[in-house]
Amino acid sequence: MTPGPDSLEQAILQALAQLPEGSGMSLPRLGKQLGQSASVLMRCLATMGSASLGGTTGPGWVEVQQQDGHWRVTLTPAGRRQA
């Protein structure tokens, strides 16, 4: 069973859930909206994705991709359900 999101994770999920399904938000815009630095967000987003960290696979709530030199965060269907 995957533990529920902490407060920053929940804030990220809620911000992304307000967007149309399948669209994303730039990392700087998300940081500005939440009052967090890009480095804080990237550390949090790393644990929210589906990558394996320390032998534990993340919940797969978000996808972080670099597009045209910019980082973009997208909510996955699992993230939308969690939000």
N, C-alpha and C positions, 0 to 999 in steps of 0.2 A: 504494500500500500504506500502511495506517495504522500508525504506530509503536505499539508496545506501551505499556501504562500505566506511569507512574512509580510510586514507592512509595505516595504518598498516593492516587493514582487506584486502585491495586490494593487498598488498604485499603478505600476506598469501595465498590468493586465487590464485594469479599468480604463486607462488612457487609450490603449490599443483597441479595446472593445467598442469604443465610441466611433471608431472608423468603420467605413463599409468593409464587409468581409472580403478578404484577399488583398486589401490595400495595406500599406505600411506607413511608418513614420520615420523620418530621419533621426539619427541618434542625437544631433544637436537640438533639434526641436523637442524631442522627448525630454532631454536633459533640462532645457529651459522651462518646459511645462511643469516638471516635477521638482525643479530647484536642485538638481543633482549634477555633478560633473560627469563627463563622458567616461572617465575611468571607473567611477563608482557604478555607473550603469552597466558598463561592459562586464565587470566582475559579477554583478547580479544576474545579468542576462546569460552569462556562461553557465550558471547553475540552473537556469530556467529552460535551456534548450535540450536537445536530445544527445548531446555529447557525453561521453563517459569520462568522468572526473574522479580520480582516486578509486577506480573500479566500480563506481556507481553511475548508472545511466540516469540522466536528467529526465524530468517529466515531459519534455517536448512541448512546452507551452508556447514558445516563441522560436522564430527563425531570425538569425542576424546574417545579413548578406551585404557584401560590398558591391555597389552598383555605380558605375561611372565615377569611381573614386570617393564615393560617399557611403557611410554605413547606414543601412536601413533595417528597421525592426518590424517584423510582421507577426501577427498573432496566428497561431495554428488553430485548427478545429478543437484540439484538446485544450488549448489556452482559452478559447472562447467559452467552452463548457466550464472551465475553472473560474473564469471571470464572473 
